[in-house]
Amino acid sequence: MVETKESKTGLLERLRNSIPQEWILSLKAPEPRRIFLSVKREHFKEAMTKMLKDEEITHLSTITGVDLGEEIEVIYHLDKSGTILSVKTTTPKSQPTLPTVTDLIPGAPLYEREVHELLGVAFDGHPDLSRLVLPEGWPPGLYPLRREISIENIRSALEKAKEEKKVG
């Protein structure tokens, strides 16, 4: 069943009424079948738990991450009967950690591993944050989607790792 504009409005209102206002940074629906919910980091897991249960959401389309400078924004894109609900939260780049949702959403482990590997976000409680997409020998702590990382940084780190492997 594809949700109508009325049902999207209904979902928006249910979210507004079910999630405590002090947890919400913003809640908006800029276009049909699209809702953005931004929640405080300290209430992220609680908000996800409540929303997934109350709305019976079971499909996670993907998880994306964005380096905002001092923070990393992590966005969980959920599908509720044709309406995409994007749940956003941020974590400081200096200590990038969020609680995992692998216990809530069976499809989350690979997406969280990817965000961990490419942006350096640690997901507390994740069962396996091992390497997923970067090649073997990739230097630890080098997160290719962070703003401060350039192609020159990557080349230099890879050359250094290669030399260390030869020496060691």
Residue frames as qw, qx, qy, qz and C-alpha x, y, z in Angstrom:
[[0.000, 0.888, 0.461, 0.000, 0.00, 0.00, 0.00],
 [0.398, 0.299, -0.012, 0.867, 1.42, 3.37, -1.01],
 [0.171, -0.584, -0.513, 0.606, 0.71, 6.08, 1.50],
 [0.195, 0.806, 0.383, 0.407, -1.28, 9.10, 0.39],
 [0.158, 0.522, -0.214, 0.810, -0.49, 12.67, 1.37],
 [0.617, -0.589, -0.014, -0.521, -3.03, 12.33, 4.18],
 [0.939, -0.281, -0.165, 0.106, -1.32, 9.23, 5.55],
 [0.593, 0.303, -0.257, 0.700, 2.09, 10.94, 5.38],
 [0.198, -0.594, 0.139, -0.767, 0.61, 13.79, 7.38],
 [0.841, -0.455, -0.113, -0.272, -0.76, 11.17, 9.75],
 [0.869, -0.010, -0.252, 0.425, 2.70, 9.62, 10.16],
 [0.279, 0.480, -0.209, 0.805, 4.22, 13.05, 10.71],
 [0.479, -0.586, 0.065, -0.650, 1.66, 13.84, 13.42],
 [0.930, -0.317, -0.184, -0.030, 2.07, 10.42, 15.07],
 [0.709, 0.173, -0.285, 0.621, 5.84, 10.97, 15.22],
 [0.000, 0.549, -0.153, 0.822, 5.34, 14.47, 16.59],
 [0.661, -0.519, 0.020, -0.542, 3.00, 13.11, 19.29],
 [0.961, -0.212, -0.175, 0.022, 4.85, 9.91, 20.20],
 [0.704, 0.146, -0.253, 0.647, 8.47, 11.06, 20.40],
 [0.360, -0.771, -0.296, 0.434, 9.11, 13.45, 23.30],
 [0.316, 0.933, 0.067, 0.156, 9.69, 16.97, 22.03],
 [0.339, -0.851, 0.385, 0.108, 12.89, 17.33, 24.08],
 [0.741, -0.123, 0.576, 0.322, 14.42, 14.50, 21.99],
 [0.581, 0.630, 0.432, 0.281, 13.61, 16.19, 18.65],
 [0.306, -0.376, 0.159, 0.860, 15.83, 18.79, 17.01],
 [0.365, 0.324, -0.244, -0.838, 13.64, 19.03, 13.90],
 [0.428, 0.284, 0.858, -0.005, 10.79, 17.21, 12.19],
 [0.337, 0.547, -0.113, -0.758, 9.69, 18.18, 8.70],
 [0.634, 0.323, 0.687, 0.146, 8.13, 16.83, 5.52],
 [0.027, -0.517, 0.265, 0.813, 9.46, 18.96, 2.63],
 [0.429, 0.229, -0.568, -0.664, 7.76, 16.92, -0.09],
 [0.887, -0.075, -0.020, -0.454, 5.28, 14.09, -0.50],
 [0.984, -0.024, -0.168, 0.047, 6.48, 10.73, 0.83],
 [0.587, 0.348, -0.383, 0.622, 9.55, 12.28, 2.52],
 [0.525, -0.832, -0.087, -0.159, 9.98, 12.95, 6.25],
 [0.506, 0.426, -0.486, 0.571, 13.14, 14.11, 8.02],
 [0.668, -0.725, -0.131, -0.108, 13.49, 13.62, 11.77],
 [0.426, 0.518, -0.504, 0.543, 16.57, 14.92, 13.54],
 [0.743, -0.623, -0.225, -0.092, 17.06, 13.69, 17.11],
 [0.217, -0.827, 0.483, -0.188, 19.54, 14.45, 19.86],
 [0.479, 0.401, -0.777, 0.079, 22.38, 11.96, 20.06],
 [0.121, -0.205, 0.810, -0.535, 21.64, 11.04, 23.68],
 [0.625, 0.206, 0.491, -0.571, 18.07, 10.03, 22.74],
 [0.404, 0.398, -0.622, -0.539, 18.80, 8.46, 19.34],
 [0.178, 0.034, -0.983, -0.026, 18.45, 4.80, 20.38],
 [0.208, 0.351, 0.717, -0.565, 15.33, 5.47, 22.44],
 [0.442, 0.497, -0.040, -0.745, 13.73, 7.39, 19.57],
 [0.376, 0.294, -0.774, -0.417, 14.56, 4.64, 17.07],
 [0.025, -0.093, -0.972, 0.216, 13.24, 1.94, 19.39],
 [0.306, 0.440, 0.527, -0.659, 9.98, 3.78, 19.99],
 [0.437, 0.506, -0.246, -0.701, 9.44, 4.74, 16.36],
 [0.279, 0.226, -0.884, -0.299, 10.22, 1.30, 14.94],
 [0.026, 0.219, 0.932, -0.287, 7.88, -0.38, 17.42],
 [0.297, 0.498, 0.414, -0.702, 5.04, 2.15, 17.30],
 [0.481, 0.575, -0.222, -0.623, 5.05, 2.46, 13.50],
 [0.878, 0.066, 0.473, 0.009, 5.97, -1.17, 12.80],
 [0.425, 0.808, -0.371, -0.173, 8.80, -0.09, 10.51],
 [0.895, -0.209, 0.371, 0.135, 10.90, -3.05, 9.40],
 [0.768, 0.470, 0.185, 0.393, 12.74, -1.84, 6.28],
 [0.313, -0.767, 0.206, 0.522, 16.02, 0.03, 6.42],
 [0.694, 0.719, 0.037, 0.018, 16.93, 1.25, 2.93],
 [0.679, 0.372, -0.261, 0.576, 20.43, 2.43, 3.82],
 [0.469, -0.793, -0.123, 0.369, 22.51, 4.42, 6.30],
 [0.530, 0.660, -0.012, 0.532, 24.47, 7.42, 5.12],
 [0.549, -0.620, -0.161, 0.536, 27.01, 9.62, 6.84],
 [0.348, 0.827, 0.083, 0.433, 28.18, 13.16, 6.21],
 [0.566, -0.207, -0.248, 0.758, 31.23, 14.93, 7.60],
 [0.015, -0.924, -0.341, -0.170, 29.92, 18.31, 8.75],
 [0.186, 0.767, -0.330, 0.518, 33.28, 19.59, 9.97],
 [0.175, -0.449, 0.675, -0.559, 33.25, 19.24, 13.77],
 [0.666, 0.007, 0.603, -0.440, 30.54, 16.58, 13.70],
 [0.093, 0.053, -0.887, -0.450, 29.54, 13.58, 11.66],
 [0.645, 0.098, 0.180, -0.736, 25.87, 13.26, 10.78],
 [0.075, -0.013, 0.986, 0.147, 24.51, 9.73, 10.45],
 [0.565, 0.151, -0.029, -0.810, 21.19, 9.27, 8.64],
 [0.298, 0.093, 0.949, -0.036, 19.07, 6.13, 8.80],
 [0.422, 0.143, -0.359, -0.820, 16.73, 5.94, 5.79],
 [0.309, 0.144, 0.900, -0.273, 13.65, 3.89, 6.66],
 [0.283, -0.110, -0.604, -0.737, 10.73, 2.94, 4.44],
 [0.290, 0.258, 0.728, -0.564, 7.20, 3.05, 5.85],
 [0.480, 0.561, 0.671, -0.062, 4.82, 1.93, 3.10],
 [0.483, 0.629, 0.350, 0.498, 6.38, 4.10, 0.42],
 [0.114, -0.971, 0.053, -0.202, 7.22, 7.06, 2.65],
 [0.700, 0.234, -0.386, 0.554, 10.93, 7.52, 3.29],
 [0.494, -0.865, -0.036, -0.080, 11.65, 8.52, 6.87],
 [0.619, 0.438, -0.367, 0.539, 15.21, 9.77, 7.32],
 [0.633, -0.762, -0.126, 0.051, 16.29, 9.79, 10.96],
 [0.487, 0.637, -0.293, 0.521, 19.33, 11.99, 11.57],
 [0.629, -0.763, -0.025, 0.143, 21.66, 12.38, 14.49],
 [0.413, 0.776, -0.373, 0.296, 25.16, 13.76, 14.92],
 [0.851, -0.434, -0.068, 0.288, 28.23, 12.71, 16.84],
 [0.104, -0.921, 0.305, 0.220, 31.35, 14.76, 17.55],
 [0.758, 0.546, -0.348, 0.076, 34.20, 13.97, 15.18],
 [0.004, -0.651, 0.661, -0.373, 36.58, 13.97, 18.16],
 [0.286, -0.095, 0.906, -0.296, 34.73, 10.97, 19.69],
 [0.544, 0.119, -0.391, -0.733, 32.48, 9.59, 16.97],
 [0.026, -0.059, -0.988, 0.143, 30.30, 7.01, 18.67],
 [0.608, -0.108, -0.098, -0.780, 26.64, 6.08, 18.44],
 [0.592, -0.085, 0.749, -0.285, 24.69, 3.14, 19.80],
 [0.041, 0.058, -0.870, -0.488, 24.11, 0.39, 17.27],
 [0.673, 0.111, 0.156, -0.714, 20.61, -0.45, 16.04],
 [0.355, 0.243, -0.867, -0.250, 21.61, -3.96, 14.95],
 [0.060, 0.152, 0.913, -0.375, 19.43, -5.34, 17.73],
 [0.395, 0.484, 0.373, -0.686, 16.43, -3.41, 16.34],
 [0.645, 0.635, -0.124, -0.406, 16.91, -3.71, 12.57],
 [0.888, -0.073, 0.412, 0.192, 18.29, -6.94, 11.08],
 [0.682, 0.621, 0.163, 0.349, 19.57, -5.11, 7.98],
 [0.119, -0.985, 0.118, -0.037, 21.70, -2.58, 9.90],
 [0.770, -0.462, 0.277, 0.343, 25.00, -4.47, 10.48],
 [0.676, 0.256, 0.337, 0.603, 26.51, -4.03, 7.01],
 [0.142, 0.864, 0.193, 0.443, 25.45, -0.39, 6.70],
 [0.476, -0.873, 0.111, 0.004, 26.89, 0.49, 10.12],
 [0.798, -0.222, 0.304, 0.470, 30.13, -1.30, 9.21],
 [0.517, 0.557, 0.293, 0.581, 30.37, 0.80, 6.05],
 [0.118, -0.938, -0.050, -0.323, 29.84, 4.09, 7.94],
 [0.714, -0.645, 0.187, 0.198, 32.38, 2.94, 10.53],
 [0.779, 0.012, 0.333, 0.531, 34.97, 2.12, 7.90],
 [0.415, 0.584, 0.302, 0.629, 34.53, 5.21, 5.71],
 [0.114, -0.814, -0.035, -0.568, 33.85, 7.89, 8.35],
 [0.329, 0.264, -0.681, 0.598, 35.20, 6.37, 11.58],
 [0.581, -0.400, 0.130, -0.697, 31.95, 6.24, 13.57],
 [0.140, 0.096, -0.959, 0.228, 32.10, 3.49, 16.21],
 [0.644, -0.324, -0.306, -0.622, 28.75, 1.84, 16.87],
 [0.232, -0.346, 0.761, -0.497, 28.62, 0.74, 20.51],
 [0.682, 0.049, 0.609, -0.403, 27.29, -2.79, 20.83],
 [0.698, 0.511, -0.329, -0.380, 27.79, -3.69, 17.15],
 [0.939, -0.190, 0.287, -0.009, 28.64, -7.39, 16.85],
 [0.771, 0.021, 0.375, 0.514, 31.32, -7.01, 14.13],
 [0.176, 0.939, -0.027, -0.295, 32.91, -3.76, 12.97],
 [0.645, -0.212, 0.527, 0.511, 35.52, -5.53, 10.85],
 [0.020, 0.402, -0.439, -0.803, 36.61, -4.18, 7.47],
 [0.619, 0.479, 0.567, -0.257, 33.96, -4.33, 4.75],
 [0.610, 0.770, 0.189, 0.003, 34.85, -2.31, 1.63],
 [0.059, 0.898, -0.428, -0.086, 38.39, -0.94, 1.95],
 [0.798, 0.367, -0.476, 0.056, 41.27, -3.10, 0.72],
 [0.869, -0.390, -0.122, 0.279, 43.47, -5.22, 2.94],
 [0.625, 0.012, -0.035, 0.780, 46.39, -3.18, 4.19],
 [0.021, -0.800, -0.217, -0.559, 44.39, 0.06, 4.38],
 [0.274, 0.240, -0.530, 0.766, 45.96, 2.20, 7.15],
 [0.321, -0.603, -0.702, 0.201, 43.96, 2.17, 10.39],
 [0.186, -0.664, -0.286, 0.665, 42.46, 5.52, 11.33],
 [0.019, -0.205, 0.424, 0.882, 42.39, 6.79, 7.73],
 [0.374, 0.537, 0.702, -0.281, 38.73, 7.46, 6.94],
 [0.338, 0.119, 0.529, 0.769, 38.39, 8.34, 3.24],
 [0.014, -0.707, -0.561, -0.430, 35.07, 10.21, 3.44],
 [0.362, -0.741, -0.275, 0.494, 36.21, 12.71, 6.05],
 [0.282, 0.955, 0.090, 0.007, 36.65, 16.28, 4.81],
 [0.242, -0.852, 0.426, 0.185, 40.25, 16.63, 5.89],
 [0.688, -0.130, 0.656, 0.283, 41.31, 13.58, 3.87],
 [0.441, 0.707, -0.270, -0.483, 42.59, 14.34, 0.38],
 [0.938, 0.329, -0.104, 0.010, 43.76, 11.99, -2.34],
 [0.358, 0.667, -0.534, 0.378, 47.29, 13.08, -1.44],
 [0.488, -0.481, 0.563, -0.462, 46.72, 12.00, 2.21],
 [0.949, 0.048, 0.215, -0.226, 45.50, 8.63, 1.01],
 [0.770, 0.543, -0.294, 0.161, 48.41, 8.11, -1.38],
 [0.080, 0.669, -0.587, 0.449, 50.94, 9.08, 1.27],
 [0.654, -0.350, 0.513, -0.432, 49.39, 6.83, 3.94],
 [0.967, 0.203, 0.081, -0.128, 49.20, 3.88, 1.54],
 [0.604, 0.622, -0.419, 0.270, 52.83, 4.34, 0.46],
 [0.195, -0.602, 0.608, -0.480, 53.93, 4.57, 4.10],
 [0.841, -0.159, 0.383, -0.348, 51.97, 1.41, 4.98],
 [0.902, 0.410, -0.135, 0.017, 53.50, -0.39, 2.00],
 [0.342, 0.664, -0.543, 0.383, 57.04, 0.63, 3.08],
 [0.466, -0.480, 0.570, -0.477, 56.40, -0.44, 6.68],
 [0.956, 0.051, 0.176, -0.231, 55.19, -3.81, 5.45],
 [0.747, 0.541, -0.336, 0.190, 58.42, -4.26, 3.43],
 [0.062, 0.632, -0.594, 0.494, 60.60, -3.30, 6.42],
 [0.593, -0.327, 0.528, -0.513, 58.65, -5.37, 8.96]]
